[in-house]
Amino acid sequence: MRVLLVTPLFFPSLSGAAVYFDTLARHLAAATPACDVTILTPRVPGAPARERRGGARVLRLLPRSRLAAPAAVAVARALRADVVHYHTIASYRGLPRLAALLPGPLVGDMRDLAARDEGVDVAPYRHCSRLICAAENILAFLRARGVPPARLVHVPIPLVPPTPPSPAAVAAARARWGLPADRPYALFVGAIIPYKGVAELLAAMDAVWAQLPELGLVLAGPLTPEGDAAFPGGFRAALRDPRVRYLGPVPHDEVPALMAGAEVVVLPSRREGMPRVCLEAIALGRKVVLPPGVPEFARACPEAVLDAVTPEAIAAAIVRACREGRPVRYPLEQHDPARVAALTRAVYRAAGA
């Protein structure tokens, strides 16, 4: 089976979508029988236009313009793709309208709830033979918006559990990122963007420090223009207390050592499908503060889920996790990459039936 994966977010982008499509491509290519997988993504200055990665072909050829969708169709036709699996974000809303020109079926893939909160019209997705939903709340949103249930399929995101770092690796990460060797810290990993709850997290820290004065806060992730504008005077002006450290973007392979050194990993987000950062922290046996609105977390580990994205609720959850919390139990086996690849292949077959 010839599979074309189309996404605007792929390495060297530091994003959950990049990890998702890379992991899925590797395991589709390694399956029996193997899929011939191509990842089509935009051009990136300094990155090769063509490369092999984990058994998949990567083509960084798409223009960052309205011409992206026609270009994707042209590549799909040239490759004689049996299925086109595309990331349903704004850059590719034109692709469903060109579905009739594709050599095979179109499978959409919704990774988060941006469409819900930004009022995106889901009507173009009617051209998709199937829509993969990364989480139960995404499936529920699309069903409520009138997408035919027979076209919706919940496929969990694939997770390769991170290898637990050694104490020496954790100490080296602290030194590399300028973190004090003896100060405990709470860790946030993600983009600095309003819906991630970073403003509420920073506002929560005074209440946390009233009870845990030695606890630091480490923020790791790219600063977005929206995130910067959300703070009077800019994001960095809000980092007044020396116990708060902003690291900027952190390569994905360096995150486990930062997680392993943390007292608790916190994601106070208002809008998540299935957040990879939380799964990785759980896989490493870390204490977590999980975002609300994710049914899988509410069912498996409700004790770690935020009641609300407010400074008061975040502060209480951090203090509770540090003082009384323990690693949560969550069924990570459903995210086994080989299982997810098999489920995805089944979606492809159903789409072409």
N, C-alpha and C positions, 0 to 999 in steps of 0.2 A: 504494500500500500504506500503510495506517494502522498506525504502529508506536508502541507505548507502552513506554518504557523506565522501569523502576521501580528506584530506588536510594536507599538512605538517605544516601549521600555525594555531595553535589553542591555547587557553589559557593553560598555563600561558604566552604564547607569547603575547607581546604588539604589535598588528598589526591590520590593517584594515581588513585583511582576517579573523582573529580570531573573530572579532566583527561580520563580515558578516555571517560566517557560524553558529555562536551561535544564532544570531537573526533569521536567516532563519530556523534553526532547531526548535527553540521554536515555531515559528508560523506555521510550518508544523505540529508539534505535537499537536498544539491547534486547528487546522482546523477541520471542519466538512465535511466529516468524517476525523478522525485524521490519520496521517501517523505514522507508527512505524519507528522512525528515529534513526539511529546509526551514530555517528561521529567517523571515524577511522583516527588516527593521530599518529605521532611518539612518542616513549617513551621519557619522560622528567624526569630527575632526581628530586626526591622530589615530583613529582605530582602523584596522584593515577593512577594506570593502568586502573582502571574501576571506573566510577562514573555515577550518574544520574545528568543531568543538564537541568533544564527547560523543563522537559518532554522527553528529548532525552537521549539516552545511549551514553556515551563517552568511547571509547576504545583507550588507548594510548599504542598500541602494535606494531606499525610498526618499523622495523629496519631502521636506517638511512644509507641505502646502496642500492645496486642494487637489493637486495632481497625485497625491499619495494613493488614493483608492484606485484610479485607473492604472497606475503603475503596478499595484498589487495584482490586479486582474491580468495584466500583461505577463507578469512573472508566473502566475498560476498557469496560464495557458502555455507558456514556453516550457514549463516543467511537467506539463500534463498531470497536474495534481489531481489525485483522486478525491481529496477533501481539502478545503480551506478552513482553517481554524483560526479565528481572529478575535482579538482583544476589543471588547465593545466599549471603547472610550471615544471621546469627541473626535479625535483625529481621523477615525475611520467610519464615521456615520454614513459616508457616501458609499461604502462598500456593499451594504445590503441592496442598495438600489441597482447595483451592477451585477447582482447575483446571477441573472440569466446569462451573463457572458462567461461565467466560470465553467471550467470543464467538469467540475464535480460539485457536490453539495457544499453549502456554507454552514459552518458551525460557529455560533457566537460563544463568547466566554466572558461572563460578567464577574469581575474580581471583587468589586466593592459596591457600596450603596451611594456612590456619587450621583447616579442617575436619579435616585429618589430625592436627595436633598437639593439637587440643582434643577429640579423640574424638567429633566430631559424627557423628550417624547420617545416612547419605546416603540412607536408604530413601525419605524424602519426595520425592527428586528423580526417583523412578520415574514421577511424573506429568508430567515434562517431556518434550515431544516430542523436544527436542534439548538438549544441554548444551554450551555453548561453553566451551572450556578456554583460558585465556590463555597457557599454557605447556605444554611437553611433560611436565613433572613432574606437573602437575595432571591431565592426561589419564591418565598412568600410575597415579596414585593412585586415581582413580575407577574405572578398569578393574580394578585389584586389589581394589577393594571391591565388585565385582560389578555395576557399572552396565553395561548392555548396550553393547558397543563400537559398535554401529550408531547409538547415540544421541549418542556423543561426537564432538566436532569441535574440532580445534585451530585456533583463529583467532588469529594474533599480535595484540598490542596495536598500535593505530595510533600513529604518532609523527610529529608535525610538527617537523622538526629545528629547534632554536633558531637564531636568527640570531647569528652570532659577534659579540660585543660589541666595540666599538672600545676602544683603550687608554684613551681618556678616560672611557668608560663603566665600565671596570673600576676605574679610579682613583676615580671618583665613588662606586662601590659600596663600595669600601674605606672611604672617608671617611664615607659614610652609615651604615655599620654599625660604625664605630669601630675598624677594623682598621689596624694600622700599615702605612704605605705601602711600607716596604722589607723586611717580614718575609715569607718564604715560608710557606705553610701547606698542611696537608692538610685536606680538606673532607669532612665527613659531612653528608648531607642525608636527613632522615627523622624519624619519630617517635622520641622517647626512650622506648623500650619494651624490655623485656628481650630479646626474640628478635632485635632488631636488632644486638646485640653491642656496645652502647655501653660497658658496663662493661669488657668485654675490650679495647676500643679505648683507653679511658683507662688501663687497666693496662699496655697495650703501650708507652705513650709514654715511660716511663723508659728502656727499651731503645732506642727510637728516638733520644731525646735524647743517649744516650751516643755516638751516631755522627753525629747531625744536630742539634746543640744549638740551632740557629737556627730550626728548623722549628716553626711553630705548629700548633695544631689548632683548627679552627673547626667548631662543631656548630650546624646549622640545622634546626629542626623543633620541633613541639609537645611539651611535657613531659606525659606521661600519668601518671595516679596510680600505675599499676603500675611505670612507669619510675622514678618518684620513690622508691617504696617499696623498690626493689631495691638502693638504696645506703644503708649505715648513716648515719643523720643526714640523709638526703635527697640528691637529685641534686646540688644546688648546693654542698653540703659537699664533694663529690668534686672540685670545680673549684678546687683549691688553687693550681695553678701558673699564673702570669699568662700563660703561653704558650697556655693553653687559653681559648677564648672561646665562650660560648654566646649565640647570637643570638635564640633563641626561634623562633616560626613566621616563615617568610619567604614573601612572596607568590611564586607560581610564576613570574611574569614577571621577578622580580629574581634568581632562582637562576642563570641563565646567566652573569651578570656575576661572581658569586661563583665559579662553576666556572672561568670563563676566567682568573681570577686565582690559582687553586689550582695547586700543584705536582702534586697527585694527589687524585683523588676516591675515597673509601673507603666501601664498604658491607660491613661484616663480619657480615652477617645469617645466622642459622641457617635462615630460612624465607622463601624468596622464590619467586614464580612467575616473572614476567619484570619485574624492577625498572626502572621508567621512568627513575629517576634515573641509572642506569648507561647506559642508551641515550642519554640527553641528553648525558652527559659524553663518551661515545664520539663522538657526532655533532659535538661541539665540538673533537674532537681532543685531549682531555685524557688523561693517564695515569690508569689506574684500578686499584683493587684490588677484584675482583669476588667476590661471595659464592659459596660452594660449593653444589652440589646443583642447579645450573641447567644442564640438558644442552646448551642452545643455546650457553652460554658455554664449557662444557667442550670442545665440538666446535670452535668457531670461534677461541677465544683462550685456550687453557688456561694460557698463561704468566702471565696476569693473575688467575687464579682462586686464592682462598685454599685452602691444604691443609686447614685446620681453623680453627674460630672459637676460637682461643686467643690470649692475649697474645703468646706467642712467635711464632706463625705470622703474626699481624697485623704485629708489629714488623718481622719479616724482609721481609714483602711491601712495606711502606711504604718501607723503606730501599732495597730492590732497585728499586722503581719510581722513586724519586727519583734514584738514582745511575745505573741502567742501563736503565730502562724507556723505552718509546716508545709512542705511541698505538697501540692495538690495531686489528686488522682484524676487522670484524664485518659481516655482510650486512644493513645497515639497510634495504635496499630491500624486504625482506619486511614491514616495518612501514609501508609507504606507506599513508596514510589512505584513498586512493581504492581501493587494492587490498583493504584490510581491509573497507571498506564493501561492496565487491562480494562478498567471501566471506561477509559477514554476511547480505546479502540472499539469497544462495544457501542459507544455513542456514534462513532464514525460509521460503523456498519449499519446502525439503525437509520442514520441520516441519509444513507445512500440506498436504502431499501425501497 
